[in-house]
Amino acid sequence: MSKKNNNKKKSRMSPETKDKLKTGFLTLVNNDAAIKAAREYHWWMPVILAIASVIITLVPSFVSNMQVNMGQTVLAAGGTSISNGLAKFQLEMKNKNVDIKIDEKGNLINDEASFDKLYNAGGNDTAKDYYFEAKDAVTGYPQLRVLFTDDLISQTTLNALSTYDPSKFSSITNSEGATSETVATASYRVSVLAFKTTGFSFATSPDRSTATTNAFVSYSYDGIKGKSLSALSSEKDFSADPQAYISEVRDNYRALLTKGYETTKVDLAWKNVGILTGINAGIILLLGLVLFLITRGKNNPYRVITFWQSQKIAYWEAMAPAILSLALGFLLSQSMSSMTMFVFLFLYGLRIMWTSMKAFSPQGK
């Protein structure tokens, strides 16, 4: 019986452990508790908390980046001009009996003869590139330009092709005898789809956008490996139901963009994690230094605090802002995703300012 009682006594938590746990939880909201923990407790405890805090701050941004659906973003329901242009391109391939293939490795098979059948417009004065141009049936304005090229095509050339300027782009007659006409009098941005050897680039612009540049995004052919571009077409009859045809083509391109952007999306998400890790860890170290400098005042009662102790105070105080930034980050990610990375910096800055003004001021004690 006595042995059982002894085991019970040994299993009970010691007052010192209870005090450490209580103080540890209090550090979330109490500056004095953070100061006490930094000065009295083991060094590895705040270090672990600082690392955990940095990891927590990364979660909203990482999840938000991984949830990007490029197909839905680029080909939103309202993007009728781009969708119409893609549908016309697929219809042109069908009418010209052109079948551009992608091999099993995800590379476009070069077929110059087939490319030439689709081209109906010419390049500019410096780069004699040719492309397929889909136009609005009513206004005659270009909706989309599609070209086949290699991976070495310059960004300058792509930017030139994404600009409609009557003074630089002239009509040509392709091998089928079709002629492109110049119909606009002012320059504007045009959506461009450039099929390269190992992937494709796509820049989308609203109708007759006057933006200074077009942002080209790179994609892989992962969605159609071992298939052909005709797989992106529709089995529906365009003449009988144009909207149904356009809708199905748009959905097929959405799937292609989403799958083709997957590798890039993951790569960018992890790069963003690395950048934010450096920024947030650097801010914690920097504000720890700020706390140390604040206590250097001649009459400050905390002048005895060392540099390492001030760092540990900053580590203890990082957890509460990290938890709040986690919650707020998910709330903001729906409408203000670009602001999520600043939430932790703002909240943590407030916490350190609160500590310096209240706990560390000469009047604080």
Contacts in CASP RR format, 6 or more apart in sequence:
PFRMAT RR
TARGET T0000
AUTHOR 0000-0000-0000
METHOD contacts of the structure
MODEL  1
MSKKNNNKKKSRMSPETKDKLKTGFLTLVNNDAAIKAAREYHWWMPVILA
IASVIITLVPSFVSNMQVNMGQTVLAAGGTSISNGLAKFQLEMKNKNVDI
KIDEKGNLINDEASFDKLYNAGGNDTAKDYYFEAKDAVTGYPQLRVLFTD
DLISQTTLNALSTYDPSKFSSITNSEGATSETVATASYRVSVLAFKTTGF
SFATSPDRSTATTNAFVSYSYDGIKGKSLSALSSEKDFSADPQAYISEVR
DNYRALLTKGYETTKVDLAWKNVGILTGINAGIILLLGLVLFLITRGKNN
PYRVITFWQSQKIAYWEAMAPAILSLALGFLLSQSMSSMTMFVFLFLYGL
RIMWTSMKAFSPQGK
20 37 0 8 1.000
20 41 0 8 1.000
23 33 0 8 1.000
23 36 0 8 1.000
23 37 0 8 1.000
23 41 0 8 1.000
24 33 0 8 1.000
24 37 0 8 1.000
24 316 0 8 1.000
26 33 0 8 1.000
27 33 0 8 1.000
27 34 0 8 1.000
27 37 0 8 1.000
27 316 0 8 1.000
27 317 0 8 1.000
27 319 0 8 1.000
27 320 0 8 1.000
28 319 0 8 1.000
28 320 0 8 1.000
28 323 0 8 1.000
29 320 0 8 1.000
31 317 0 8 1.000
31 354 0 8 1.000
31 355 0 8 1.000
31 358 0 8 1.000
31 359 0 8 1.000
32 359 0 8 1.000
34 313 0 8 1.000
34 316 0 8 1.000
34 317 0 8 1.000
34 355 0 8 1.000
35 302 0 8 1.000
35 305 0 8 1.000
35 313 0 8 1.000
35 359 0 8 1.000
37 45 0 8 1.000
37 46 0 8 1.000
37 312 0 8 1.000
37 316 0 8 1.000
38 46 0 8 1.000
38 309 0 8 1.000
38 310 0 8 1.000
38 312 0 8 1.000
38 313 0 8 1.000
38 315 0 8 1.000
38 316 0 8 1.000
39 305 0 8 1.000
39 309 0 8 1.000
39 312 0 8 1.000
43 308 0 8 1.000
43 312 0 8 1.000
46 312 0 8 1.000
46 313 0 8 1.000
46 315 0 8 1.000
46 316 0 8 1.000
47 312 0 8 1.000
47 315 0 8 1.000
49 315 0 8 1.000
49 316 0 8 1.000
49 318 0 8 1.000
49 319 0 8 1.000
50 281 0 8 1.000
50 284 0 8 1.000
50 314 0 8 1.000
50 315 0 8 1.000
50 318 0 8 1.000
52 319 0 8 1.000
52 322 0 8 1.000
53 280 0 8 1.000
53 284 0 8 1.000
53 315 0 8 1.000
53 318 0 8 1.000
53 319 0 8 1.000
53 321 0 8 1.000
53 322 0 8 1.000
54 277 0 8 1.000
54 280 0 8 1.000
54 281 0 8 1.000
54 284 0 8 1.000
54 318 0 8 1.000
54 322 0 8 1.000
56 322 0 8 1.000
56 323 0 8 1.000
56 325 0 8 1.000
56 326 0 8 1.000
57 276 0 8 1.000
57 280 0 8 1.000
57 322 0 8 1.000
57 325 0 8 1.000
57 326 0 8 1.000
57 344 0 8 1.000
58 273 0 8 1.000
58 276 0 8 1.000
58 277 0 8 1.000
58 280 0 8 1.000
59 326 0 8 1.000
60 325 0 8 1.000
60 326 0 8 1.000
60 329 0 8 1.000
60 330 0 8 1.000
60 332 0 8 1.000
60 333 0 8 1.000
60 340 0 8 1.000
60 343 0 8 1.000
61 272 0 8 1.000
61 273 0 8 1.000
61 276 0 8 1.000
61 333 0 8 1.000
61 340 0 8 1.000
61 341 0 8 1.000
62 269 0 8 1.000
62 272 0 8 1.000
62 273 0 8 1.000
63 330 0 8 1.000
63 333 0 8 1.000
64 333 0 8 1.000
64 337 0 8 1.000
64 340 0 8 1.000
65 265 0 8 1.000
65 268 0 8 1.000
65 269 0 8 1.000
65 272 0 8 1.000
66 265 0 8 1.000
66 266 0 8 1.000
66 269 0 8 1.000
68 261 0 8 1.000
68 265 0 8 1.000
69 258 0 8 1.000
70 217 0 8 1.000
70 219 0 8 1.000
70 257 0 8 1.000
70 258 0 8 1.000
70 260 0 8 1.000
70 261 0 8 1.000
70 265 0 8 1.000
71 253 0 8 1.000
71 254 0 8 1.000
71 255 0 8 1.000
71 257 0 8 1.000
71 258 0 8 1.000
71 261 0 8 1.000
72 254 0 8 1.000
72 258 0 8 1.000
74 82 0 8 1.000
74 202 0 8 1.000
74 204 0 8 1.000
74 217 0 8 1.000
74 254 0 8 1.000
74 257 0 8 1.000
75 82 0 8 1.000
75 83 0 8 1.000
75 86 0 8 1.000
75 250 0 8 1.000
75 253 0 8 1.000
75 254 0 8 1.000
75 257 0 8 1.000
79 206 0 8 1.000
81 136 0 8 1.000
81 143 0 8 1.000
81 144 0 8 1.000
81 191 0 8 1.000
81 206 0 8 1.000
81 207 0 8 1.000
82 143 0 8 1.000
82 144 0 8 1.000
82 191 0 8 1.000
82 204 0 8 1.000
83 246 0 8 1.000
83 247 0 8 1.000
83 249 0 8 1.000
83 250 0 8 1.000
84 134 0 8 1.000
84 136 0 8 1.000
84 143 0 8 1.000
84 144 0 8 1.000
84 246 0 8 1.000
85 134 0 8 1.000
85 143 0 8 1.000
85 144 0 8 1.000
85 191 0 8 1.000
86 134 0 8 1.000
86 144 0 8 1.000
86 193 0 8 1.000
86 232 0 8 1.000
86 249 0 8 1.000
86 250 0 8 1.000
86 253 0 8 1.000
87 234 0 8 1.000
87 238 0 8 1.000
87 242 0 8 1.000
87 245 0 8 1.000
87 246 0 8 1.000
87 249 0 8 1.000
87 250 0 8 1.000
88 134 0 8 1.000
88 143 0 8 1.000
88 144 0 8 1.000
89 118 0 8 1.000
89 132 0 8 1.000
89 134 0 8 1.000
89 144 0 8 1.000
89 146 0 8 1.000
89 193 0 8 1.000
90 229 0 8 1.000
90 230 0 8 1.000
90 232 0 8 1.000
90 233 0 8 1.000
90 234 0 8 1.000
90 249 0 8 1.000
91 233 0 8 1.000
91 238 0 8 1.000
91 245 0 8 1.000
92 98 0 8 1.000
92 118 0 8 1.000
92 132 0 8 1.000
92 134 0 8 1.000
93 99 0 8 1.000
93 100 0 8 1.000
93 118 0 8 1.000
93 229 0 8 1.000
93 230 0 8 1.000
93 233 0 8 1.000
94 230 0 8 1.000
94 233 0 8 1.000
96 117 0 8 1.000
96 118 0 8 1.000
96 176 0 8 1.000
98 114 0 8 1.000
98 117 0 8 1.000
98 118 0 8 1.000
99 114 0 8 1.000
99 228 0 8 1.000
99 229 0 8 1.000
99 230 0 8 1.000
100 108 0 8 1.000
100 109 0 8 1.000
100 111 0 8 1.000
100 114 0 8 1.000
100 115 0 8 1.000
100 148 0 8 1.000
100 195 0 8 1.000
100 228 0 8 1.000
100 229 0 8 1.000
100 230 0 8 1.000
101 108 0 8 1.000
101 109 0 8 1.000
101 111 0 8 1.000
101 226 0 8 1.000
101 227 0 8 1.000
101 228 0 8 1.000
101 229 0 8 1.000
102 108 0 8 1.000
102 109 0 8 1.000
102 221 0 8 1.000
102 224 0 8 1.000
102 225 0 8 1.000
102 226 0 8 1.000
102 227 0 8 1.000
102 228 0 8 1.000
102 229 0 8 1.000
103 109 0 8 1.000
103 225 0 8 1.000
103 226 0 8 1.000
104 225 0 8 1.000
104 226 0 8 1.000
105 225 0 8 1.000
106 198 0 8 1.000
106 199 0 8 1.000
106 220 0 8 1.000
106 221 0 8 1.000
106 222 0 8 1.000
106 225 0 8 1.000
106 226 0 8 1.000
107 197 0 8 1.000
107 198 0 8 1.000
107 199 0 8 1.000
107 221 0 8 1.000
108 148 0 8 1.000
108 195 0 8 1.000
108 196 0 8 1.000
108 197 0 8 1.000
108 198 0 8 1.000
108 199 0 8 1.000
108 200 0 8 1.000
108 221 0 8 1.000
110 197 0 8 1.000
115 148 0 8 1.000
116 130 0 8 1.000
116 174 0 8 1.000
116 175 0 8 1.000
117 174 0 8 1.000
117 175 0 8 1.000
117 176 0 8 1.000
118 132 0 8 1.000
118 146 0 8 1.000
119 130 0 8 1.000
119 131 0 8 1.000
119 132 0 8 1.000
119 147 0 8 1.000
119 172 0 8 1.000
119 174 0 8 1.000
119 175 0 8 1.000
120 132 0 8 1.000
120 133 0 8 1.000
120 172 0 8 1.000
120 174 0 8 1.000
120 178 0 8 1.000
120 179 0 8 1.000
120 180 0 8 1.000
121 130 0 8 1.000
121 131 0 8 1.000
121 132 0 8 1.000
121 133 0 8 1.000
121 145 0 8 1.000
121 169 0 8 1.000
121 171 0 8 1.000
121 172 0 8 1.000
121 180 0 8 1.000
122 128 0 8 1.000
122 129 0 8 1.000
122 130 0 8 1.000
122 131 0 8 1.000
122 169 0 8 1.000
122 170 0 8 1.000
122 171 0 8 1.000
122 172 0 8 1.000
122 180 0 8 1.000
123 129 0 8 1.000
123 130 0 8 1.000
123 131 0 8 1.000
123 160 0 8 1.000
123 161 0 8 1.000
123 169 0 8 1.000
123 170 0 8 1.000
123 172 0 8 1.000
124 160 0 8 1.000
124 161 0 8 1.000
124 168 0 8 1.000
124 169 0 8 1.000
125 168 0 8 1.000
126 160 0 8 1.000
127 156 0 8 1.000
127 157 0 8 1.000
127 160 0 8 1.000
129 147 0 8 1.000
129 149 0 8 1.000
129 157 0 8 1.000
129 161 0 8 1.000
130 147 0 8 1.000
130 172 0 8 1.000
130 174 0 8 1.000
131 145 0 8 1.000
131 146 0 8 1.000
131 147 0 8 1.000
131 161 0 8 1.000
132 145 0 8 1.000
132 146 0 8 1.000
132 147 0 8 1.000
133 142 0 8 1.000
133 144 0 8 1.000
133 145 0 8 1.000
133 146 0 8 1.000
133 180 0 8 1.000
134 142 0 8 1.000
134 143 0 8 1.000
134 144 0 8 1.000
134 145 0 8 1.000
134 146 0 8 1.000
135 141 0 8 1.000
135 142 0 8 1.000
135 143 0 8 1.000
135 183 0 8 1.000
136 142 0 8 1.000
136 143 0 8 1.000
139 183 0 8 1.000
140 183 0 8 1.000
140 184 0 8 1.000
141 164 0 8 1.000
141 183 0 8 1.000
141 184 0 8 1.000
141 207 0 8 1.000
141 208 0 8 1.000
142 164 0 8 1.000
142 184 0 8 1.000
142 190 0 8 1.000
143 190 0 8 1.000
143 191 0 8 1.000
143 207 0 8 1.000
144 190 0 8 1.000
144 191 0 8 1.000
144 192 0 8 1.000
144 193 0 8 1.000
145 161 0 8 1.000
145 162 0 8 1.000
145 190 0 8 1.000
145 191 0 8 1.000
145 192 0 8 1.000
145 193 0 8 1.000
146 192 0 8 1.000
146 193 0 8 1.000
146 194 0 8 1.000
146 195 0 8 1.000
147 161 0 8 1.000
147 192 0 8 1.000
147 193 0 8 1.000
147 194 0 8 1.000
147 195 0 8 1.000
148 194 0 8 1.000
148 195 0 8 1.000
149 194 0 8 1.000
149 195 0 8 1.000
149 196 0 8 1.000
150 196 0 8 1.000
150 197 0 8 1.000
151 196 0 8 1.000
151 197 0 8 1.000
151 198 0 8 1.000
151 199 0 8 1.000
153 194 0 8 1.000
153 196 0 8 1.000
155 216 0 8 1.000
158 192 0 8 1.000
158 194 0 8 1.000
158 201 0 8 1.000
158 203 0 8 1.000
158 214 0 8 1.000
158 216 0 8 1.000
159 213 0 8 1.000
159 214 0 8 1.000
160 168 0 8 1.000
161 190 0 8 1.000
161 192 0 8 1.000
161 194 0 8 1.000
162 189 0 8 1.000
162 190 0 8 1.000
162 191 0 8 1.000
162 192 0 8 1.000
162 203 0 8 1.000
162 205 0 8 1.000
162 214 0 8 1.000
162 216 0 8 1.000
163 187 0 8 1.000
163 188 0 8 1.000
163 189 0 8 1.000
163 190 0 8 1.000
163 214 0 8 1.000
164 184 0 8 1.000
164 187 0 8 1.000
164 188 0 8 1.000
164 189 0 8 1.000
164 190 0 8 1.000
165 187 0 8 1.000
166 182 0 8 1.000
166 184 0 8 1.000
166 185 0 8 1.000
166 187 0 8 1.000
169 182 0 8 1.000
170 182 0 8 1.000
171 179 0 8 1.000
171 180 0 8 1.000
171 181 0 8 1.000
171 182 0 8 1.000
172 179 0 8 1.000
172 180 0 8 1.000
173 179 0 8 1.000
188 205 0 8 1.000
188 208 0 8 1.000
188 209 0 8 1.000
188 210 0 8 1.000
189 205 0 8 1.000
189 208 0 8 1.000
189 209 0 8 1.000
189 210 0 8 1.000
189 211 0 8 1.000
189 214 0 8 1.000
190 205 0 8 1.000
191 202 0 8 1.000
191 203 0 8 1.000
191 204 0 8 1.000
191 205 0 8 1.000
191 214 0 8 1.000
192 201 0 8 1.000
192 202 0 8 1.000
192 203 0 8 1.000
192 214 0 8 1.000
192 216 0 8 1.000
193 200 0 8 1.000
193 201 0 8 1.000
193 202 0 8 1.000
194 200 0 8 1.000
194 201 0 8 1.000
194 202 0 8 1.000
194 216 0 8 1.000
195 229 0 8 1.000
198 220 0 8 1.000
198 221 0 8 1.000
199 218 0 8 1.000
199 219 0 8 1.000
199 220 0 8 1.000
199 221 0 8 1.000
200 218 0 8 1.000
200 219 0 8 1.000
200 221 0 8 1.000
201 216 0 8 1.000
201 217 0 8 1.000
201 218 0 8 1.000
201 219 0 8 1.000
202 216 0 8 1.000
202 217 0 8 1.000
202 219 0 8 1.000
202 257 0 8 1.000
203 214 0 8 1.000
203 215 0 8 1.000
203 216 0 8 1.000
203 217 0 8 1.000
204 214 0 8 1.000
205 211 0 8 1.000
205 214 0 8 1.000
217 261 0 8 1.000
217 264 0 8 1.000
218 264 0 8 1.000
219 256 0 8 1.000
219 257 0 8 1.000
219 260 0 8 1.000
219 261 0 8 1.000
219 264 0 8 1.000
220 259 0 8 1.000
220 260 0 8 1.000
220 262 0 8 1.000
220 263 0 8 1.000
220 264 0 8 1.000
221 260 0 8 1.000
222 259 0 8 1.000
222 260 0 8 1.000
222 262 0 8 1.000
222 263 0 8 1.000
223 255 0 8 1.000
223 256 0 8 1.000
223 259 0 8 1.000
223 260 0 8 1.000
224 231 0 8 1.000
224 232 0 8 1.000
224 256 0 8 1.000
231 252 0 8 1.000
232 249 0 8 1.000
232 252 0 8 1.000
232 253 0 8 1.000
232 256 0 8 1.000
233 249 0 8 1.000
233 252 0 8 1.000
234 244 0 8 1.000
234 245 0 8 1.000
234 248 0 8 1.000
234 249 0 8 1.000
234 252 0 8 1.000
235 248 0 8 1.000
236 244 0 8 1.000
236 245 0 8 1.000
236 248 0 8 1.000
237 245 0 8 1.000
238 245 0 8 1.000
276 341 0 8 1.000
279 341 0 8 1.000
279 345 0 8 1.000
280 344 0 8 1.000
280 345 0 8 1.000
283 344 0 8 1.000
283 345 0 8 1.000
283 348 0 8 1.000
284 314 0 8 1.000
284 315 0 8 1.000
284 318 0 8 1.000
284 348 0 8 1.000
285 311 0 8 1.000
285 314 0 8 1.000
287 314 0 8 1.000
287 348 0 8 1.000
287 349 0 8 1.000
287 352 0 8 1.000
288 310 0 8 1.000
288 311 0 8 1.000
288 313 0 8 1.000
288 314 0 8 1.000
288 352 0 8 1.000
289 307 0 8 1.000
289 310 0 8 1.000
289 311 0 8 1.000
290 352 0 8 1.000
290 356 0 8 1.000
291 310 0 8 1.000
291 313 0 8 1.000
291 314 0 8 1.000
291 352 0 8 1.000
291 355 0 8 1.000
291 356 0 8 1.000
291 360 0 8 1.000
292 305 0 8 1.000
292 306 0 8 1.000
292 307 0 8 1.000
292 310 0 8 1.000
292 311 0 8 1.000
294 300 0 8 1.000
294 356 0 8 1.000
294 360 0 8 1.000
295 302 0 8 1.000
295 303 0 8 1.000
295 305 0 8 1.000
295 310 0 8 1.000
295 360 0 8 1.000
296 303 0 8 1.000
297 303 0 8 1.000
297 362 0 8 1.000
299 362 0 8 1.000
300 360 0 8 1.000
300 361 0 8 1.000
300 362 0 8 1.000
301 362 0 8 1.000
301 364 0 8 1.000
301 365 0 8 1.000
302 359 0 8 1.000
302 360 0 8 1.000
302 365 0 8 1.000
305 313 0 8 1.000
313 355 0 8 1.000
314 352 0 8 1.000
317 348 0 8 1.000
317 351 0 8 1.000
317 352 0 8 1.000
317 355 0 8 1.000
318 348 0 8 1.000
320 347 0 8 1.000
320 351 0 8 1.000
321 344 0 8 1.000
321 347 0 8 1.000
321 348 0 8 1.000
321 349 0 8 1.000
321 350 0 8 1.000
321 351 0 8 1.000
322 344 0 8 1.000
322 348 0 8 1.000
324 343 0 8 1.000
324 347 0 8 1.000
325 340 0 8 1.000
325 343 0 8 1.000
325 344 0 8 1.000
325 347 0 8 1.000
328 340 0 8 1.000
328 343 0 8 1.000
328 347 0 8 1.000
329 340 0 8 1.000
329 343 0 8 1.000
332 339 0 8 1.000
332 340 0 8 1.000
332 343 0 8 1.000
333 340 0 8 1.000
358 364 0 8 1.000
END
